[in-house]
Amino acid sequence: MSAVAEEPATESAYLEKLRALCQSLLDDEDLKKIFGAIDSFMGNEEAKDLFSEMQENFEELNTKQQAGLQLTAGEVEEYNKKRDAMLANPVAKEFLEARESMEGVQATVNTW
């Protein structure tokens, strides 16, 4: 048993470790594919428009539902059409998959 206490880690040491972690994530081949899919999406106006339309419609329906109002079959069908159109676009679909993967990475990092 040592009578000498360890010195507390400094902010500089934490920053160094954080930079090393971030660099290792940036160097990861799977994450490079995810970042590539996100970059492709950001450069594709059609995919962004499809995603935005679907997201706005989802938020409208969600707000209505949270207010205790019943959704009509037509509203749900309209949302499903927008979602299907968005998923038919390969760039938008890859973006959704990439976003889901990034959320998983973030959850893992936050857990640790």
LODRENPA-337042 format. One line per 8 residues: number of its first residue (from 1); for each residue z negated, y, x of N, C-alpha, C, O. Coordinates in pm, 1 decimal, m for minus. Atoms other than C-alpha are relative to their C-alpha. Example, Ala and Ser with C-alpha at 12.3 -4.5 7.8 and 13.67 -1.06 7.14 Angstrom:
1	0.0 m119.0 89.0 m780.0 m450.0 1230.0 0.0 120.0 90.0 m66.5 118.1 193.6; 6.0 m119.0 m82.0 m714.0 m106.0 1367.0 m73.0 109.0 m77.0 m89.9 219.8 m26.1
//
This chain:
1	0.0 m116.8 84.2 0.0 0.0 0.0 0.0 122.8 88.5 m80.7 133.5 180.9; m15.6 m118.0 m83.2 104.1 331.8 144.5 m83.0 115.4 m54.1 m85.9 141.1 m174.4; 79.9 m115.7 39.2 m125.1 630.6 141.3 84.7 125.6 m6.0 38.8 229.2 m54.1; m87.7 m116.3 m0.5 171.8 864.5 184.7 82.4 m0.6 m129.3 155.3 m95.5 m158.1; m74.9 m10.3 126.4 315.6 980.5 m146.4 144.1 38.3 29.1 172.6 114.5 121.5; m139.5 m37.0 m15.4 688.6 1001.9 m181.9 20.4 142.8 m49.5 m42.6 187.1 m145.6; m31.1 m135.8 43.7 829.6 1350.9 m206.7 80.9 m7.1 m127.9 165.3 m95.5 m142.8; m77.9 0.8 123.8 964.1 1435.0 m551.4 146.2 33.7 29.4 177.4 110.4 120.6
9	m143.2 m27.2 m16.9 1341.7 1436.2 m585.1 27.2 146.0 m31.1 m30.9 204.3 m122.7; m34.9 m139.6 22.2 1492.5 1778.4 m560.8 118.5 8.4 m94.4 189.0 m89.9 m117.2; m114.9 m22.4 88.0 1746.3 1927.1 m796.9 129.2 m28.6 75.3 225.1 m80.7 18.5; m118.5 23.7 m82.2 1995.5 1908.8 m512.8 30.6 m149.6 9.5 146.9 m189.6 4.1; m19.7 144.9 m8.5 1943.4 1533.2 m481.0 53.5 m54.4 m132.3 139.7 m142.3 m133.3; m50.6 42.7 131.2 1996.5 1488.5 m855.7 146.2 39.7 m17.3 226.9 m38.8 m67.1; m138.6 m44.8 11.2 2314.7 1693.6 m843.4 93.2 m86.2 83.4 204.2 m117.8 40.8; m81.2 86.1 m86.9 2444.2 1483.6 m555.0 23.8 m135.4 m66.6 135.4 m187.3 m64.0
17	m13.8 128.0 67.8 2377.9 1163.4 m748.4 88.0 12.4 m123.9 166.6 m77.4 m153.8; m82.2 m23.3 118.4 2534.9 1309.3 m1061.9 147.0 14.2 37.6 234.0 m40.2 m30.3; m139.1 m13.1 m47.5 2848.7 1408.6 m870.2 57.2 m135.7 39.6 172.9 m165.5 9.8; m45.7 133.2 m40.2 2871.0 1057.2 m723.4 30.4 m86.5 m123.4 129.8 m158.9 m126.3; m23.3 74.1 124.4 2838.9 905.2 m1071.2 128.1 47.5 m67.0 211.6 m33.8 m106.5; m119.9 m55.2 63.3 3102.6 1138.1 m1214.2 125.7 m39.7 75.8 226.9 m73.4 14.3; m116.3 37.5 m79.7 3339.6 1064.4 m926.7 34.2 m147.0 m19.6 151.4 m183.2 m29.4; m27.7 142.4 19.7 3299.2 690.3 m971.8 60.4 m24.5 m138.1 145.3 m112.2 m153.9
25	m61.4 10.4 133.0 3378.4 731.4 m1341.6 144.4 47.9 2.9 232.3 m15.4 m55.5; m136.5 m52.6 m9.5 3684.0 943.8 m1261.2 92.2 m95.1 75.7 212.3 m97.9 49.2; m79.5 93.3 m79.2 3802.6 678.6 m1013.9 25.3 m133.0 m72.0 108.9 m212.0 m28.1; m12.3 124.7 74.2 3769.8 396.2 m1268.3 137.3 m10.3 m67.5 178.4 81.0 m139.1; m136.5 17.0 51.8 4113.7 258.7 m1364.7 4.8 1.6 m152.8 97.0 58.7 m210.9; 1.8 m0.6 146.6 4019.1 199.2 m1729.2 m18.8 141.7 m54.1 44.9 180.8 m151.9; 21.1 m138.0 45.1 3892.0 554.3 m1764.2 121.6 86.9 28.5 149.5 180.3 m46.8; m122.9 m75.3 m27.9 4208.9 687.7 m1601.1 99.9 m18.8 m114.4 168.7 75.8 m152.9
33	m88.1 25.8 113.9 4405.1 521.4 m1883.9 m46.5 78.0 m123.3 34.4 133.3 m197.8; 56.3 m74.4 113.7 4172.7 677.0 m2140.3 32.6 148.0 13.7 77.6 211.0 m82.0; m29.4 m141.2 m22.4 4212.1 1022.0 m1984.8 148.5 27.8 m18.1 186.5 133.3 m69.0; m144.5 m15.0 17.1 4589.4 970.0 m1978.3 38.4 4.9 m147.2 123.3 84.7 m186.8; m27.6 0.5 144.0 4592.9 889.2 m2350.6 m43.9 131.7 m63.3 24.6 184.3 m151.0; 49.1 m127.9 52.9 4386.9 1201.8 m2423.2 94.5 112.7 40.7 126.7 199.1 m40.9; m94.4 m101.7 m46.5 4620.2 1415.8 m2210.5 131.5 m7.0 m76.2 187.9 96.4 m111.9; m124.7 15.8 76.2 4926.0 1271.7 m2388.3 m15.4 57.3 m140.3 73.6 125.5 m191.0
41	27.1 m51.6 134.5 4770.4 1352.0 m2724.2 m2.3 152.8 0.3 57.6 217.0 m85.9; 13.5 m146.4 m3.9 4685.0 1707.9 m2622.4 135.2 69.3 19.8 151.0 185.7 m17.3; m132.0 m57.0 m21.3 5048.6 1764.2 m2523.9 99.6 m33.0 m109.5 216.8 2.8 m98.5; m90.1 44.1 106.2 5194.5 1619.5 m2845.2 m38.8 69.0 m131.3 m135.9 30.7 m196.6; 32.8 m79.0 119.5 5199.8 1869.1 m3133.0 4.5 m83.4 m127.5 m79.3 m65.6 m215.9; m10.0 82.6 120.6 5311.0 1612.2 m3391.5 m125.7 m85.0 m17.5 m181.9 m91.4 m126.9; 119.5 84.1 6.8 5022.0 1378.3 m3308.5 m122.7 83.8 m34.6 m205.6 42.3 m115.6; 114.8 m87.1 29.3 4772.8 1666.3 m3311.6 1.4 46.4 m144.6 m103.6 53.3 m208.5
49	m9.6 m43.7 139.6 4902.7 1788.6 m3648.6 m38.8 m112.3 m95.6 m112.1 m89.6 m191.8; 34.2 114.4 84.6 4878.7 1441.0 m3802.4 m150.4 m26.1 2.6 m211.9 m49.8 m101.4; 143.8 22.0 m13.3 4526.8 1397.2 m3668.7 m78.2 109.2 m72.1 m175.3 80.9 m142.3; 68.4 m113.2 61.7 4422.5 1743.3 m3785.1 5.0 m8.6 m152.5 m95.7 14.7 m219.3; m13.7 12.6 145.9 4557.6 1689.0 m4138.5 m92.3 m108.9 m53.3 m160.3 m89.9 m154.1; 85.3 109.5 43.6 4378.1 1356.8 m4167.4 m147.1 39.2 9.2 m225.3 10.5 m81.3; 139.0 m39.8 m21.4 4055.0 1501.0 m4027.6 m45.0 103.4 m103.9 m155.5 93.9 m157.4; 34.1 m101.4 100.5 4060.7 1803.3 m4259.8 m18.2 m63.6 m137.4 m112.1 m30.9 m210.0
57	9.5 68.2 128.8 4123.8 1580.1 m4560.9 m127.5 m82.1 m7.7 m194.7 m83.6 m110.8; 123.7 78.1 m5.3 3838.9 1351.4 m4454.0 m121.5 89.8 m23.6 m210.6 55.5 m101.3; 113.4 m91.7 14.4 3601.2 1646.9 m4424.9 m12.3 52.4 m142.1 m123.2 66.1 m193.8; 2.2 m45.5 139.3 3699.9 1774.4 m4770.1 m59.3 m107.5 m91.0 m145.2 m79.1 m174.4; 49.9 109.5 83.1 3637.3 1434.6 m4927.1 m147.1 m27.7 27.7 m223.7 m55.2 m64.7; 138.7 22.3 m37.1 3312.4 1391.6 m4737.5 m91.0 106.7 m61.2 m198.9 75.7 m111.7; 78.2 m109.5 59.4 3187.1 1732.5 m4853.0 m14.9 m20.6 m150.3 m122.9 m2.0 m206.3; 3.3 24.1 144.1 3277.7 1649.7 m5211.1 m96.5 m112.9 m32.6 m176.1 m102.6 m125.9
65	86.6 115.0 23.1 3102.0 1314.7 m5190.1 m146.9 35.1 22.3 m233.6 m8.2 m53.5; 138.0 m39.2 m28.2 2789.4 1467.9 m5034.9 m55.6 91.7 m108.3 m177.0 99.5 m127.7; 43.6 m85.2 110.4 2779.6 1714.4 m5324.3 m25.0 m81.0 m126.9 m60.8 m25.8 m230.9; 26.6 87.3 113.6 2747.3 1414.3 m5555.1 118.6 m15.1 m93.7 105.2 m70.7 m202.8; m119.0 10.9 83.3 3100.6 1437.3 m5690.4 74.1 m129.3 30.3 75.3 m177.5 143.5; m74.8 124.6 m13.4 3310.6 1129.2 m5749.6 140.5 29.4 53.3 206.4 123.3 8.5; m136.0 m12.8 m51.1 3631.6 1090.9 m5550.2 94.9 m70.0 m96.7 63.9 m176.4 m150.2; m99.2 63.0 86.7 3941.1 1019.3 m5755.1 82.7 m99.2 80.6 88.1 m92.5 203.4
73	m86.8 96.9 m66.2 4174.1 732.1 m5678.6 113.8 72.3 71.2 155.8 30.7 179.2; m107.5 m77.7 m61.0 4445.1 989.9 m5606.0 m42.7 64.4 130.6 34.9 68.9 226.1; 50.8 m61.9 m122.8 4229.4 1165.8 m5347.5 m13.6 m103.2 112.0 21.5 m76.6 227.0; 16.3 105.9 m98.7 4148.8 840.3 m5171.4 137.4 m47.3 46.6 158.2 m70.9 165.6; m135.9 42.8 m35.4 4515.4 736.5 m5182.6 66.3 102.1 91.9 134.0 64.6 187.7; m57.2 m105.7 m84.9 4620.1 1072.3 m5033.9 m57.8 m6.6 140.9 15.4 6.2 239.1; 62.4 13.5 m130.9 4369.7 1032.5 m4752.2 56.4 m121.2 73.6 89.6 m112.1 191.8; m52.1 121.6 m63.0 4489.1 676.6 m4684.7 142.9 20.0 49.4 179.2 m32.0 154.9
81	m137.6 m29.3 m43.4 4850.3 799.7 m4665.8 m1.3 82.7 128.8 75.0 55.4 221.4; 9.4 m83.4 m120.5 4753.0 1066.2 m4411.4 m50.8 m81.5 118.6 m1.9 m66.6 230.6; 52.7 84.8 m107.3 4552.1 814.5 m4210.8 106.8 m96.8 50.5 123.3 m115.4 171.1; m105.5 94.7 m39.2 4836.6 561.6 m4215.0 110.7 69.6 78.5 162.2 14.1 175.5; m102.6 m75.9 m72.0 5086.7 828.3 m4106.0 m47.3 33.2 140.9 30.0 26.5 236.5; 55.2 m32.0 m131.0 4858.1 929.0 m3822.2 m3.8 m124.6 88.2 29.8 m117.8 206.4; 8.0 124.1 m77.5 4805.9 567.0 m3713.0 138.1 m55.0 36.2 151.2 m133.0 130.4; m136.7 42.3 m30.9 5183.3 510.2 m3720.4 54.1 73.4 122.9 151.6 29.4 183.8
89	m39.9 m74.7 m119.1 5214.7 768.7 m3442.9 m72.5 m61.8 119.3 m195.3 m56.2 126.3; 65.6 70.4 m111.4 5151.7 577.0 m3117.5 m89.5 89.2 85.7 m192.5 43.4 135.2; 81.0 m90.5 m82.2 5018.7 882.8 m2931.4 m133.1 29.3 m69.5 m238.4 30.0 m5.6; 122.9 m26.2 75.6 4768.3 962.5 m3207.7 m88.0 m124.2 m4.2 m210.1 m114.4 8.0; 76.9 124.5 4.4 4664.7 597.3 m3233.4 m68.9 m24.9 134.2 m186.4 m61.2 137.9; 61.1 17.7 m132.7 4607.3 574.2 m2856.6 m113.2 99.0 22.2 m213.2 66.7 86.3; 105.8 m99.9 m12.3 4404.6 895.6 m2876.0 m126.2 m48.1 m70.9 m236.0 m37.6 m16.2; 117.7 49.3 73.3 4175.7 745.8 m3141.2 m69.0 m112.3 77.1 m191.7 m116.4 85.6
97	57.1 109.1 m78.5 4128.5 434.5 m2930.1 m69.7 53.7 124.8 m177.0 6.6 162.3; 59.8 m60.3 m119.7 4061.3 647.6 m2622.0 m130.1 71.2 m35.0 m229.1 60.9 37.4; 120.2 m71.1 43.4 3812.1 861.6 m2811.4 m113.7 m97.6 m27.0 m228.5 m72.7 10.0; 100.0 102.8 28.8 3631.3 550.7 m2931.5 m55.5 m59.0 130.2 m175.9 m81.4 142.7; 44.3 53.1 m129.8 3620.1 414.1 m2575.5 m90.7 99.5 71.5 m192.0 60.5 129.6; 82.0 m102.7 m65.6 3482.9 743.4 m2442.4 m136.5 11.1 m66.0 m236.6 33.7 1.9; 128.3 m3.0 68.6 3213.0 741.7 m2709.1 m87.0 m118.0 47.2 m208.8 m104.8 60.0; 73.5 115.0 m51.8 3116.2 394.2 m2584.7 m53.0 26.0 140.1 m167.0 m8.5 171.1
105	43.8 m34.4 m136.5 3101.0 514.8 m2224.1 m116.7 98.1 m7.4 m216.8 82.5 62.5; 104.5 m100.1 12.3 2893.9 814.7 m2329.6 m131.3 m64.4 m49.1 m239.1 m31.9 0.8; 120.1 67.2 50.1 2652.3 593.4 m2525.0 m66.6 m81.9 109.9 m189.3 m85.0 120.4; 55.8 79.9 m109.2 2612.0 365.1 m2223.6 m69.4 89.6 101.7 m180.2 59.6 146.1; 61.1 m93.0 m95.5 2546.6 657.4 m1989.5 m128.8 57.4 m56.6 m229.2 66.7 14.0; 120.1 m56.7 61.0 2299.9 810.2 m2234.7 m114.3 m101.7 m6.8 m231.2 m65.6 6.9; 102.4 105.4 5.7 2117.8 476.5 m2268.4 m69.4 m13.1 135.3 m191.3 m27.8 143.2; 57.9 12.9 m133.3 2071.3 456.1 m1892.9 m74.8 123.8 37.5 m130.7 131.4 146.9
//
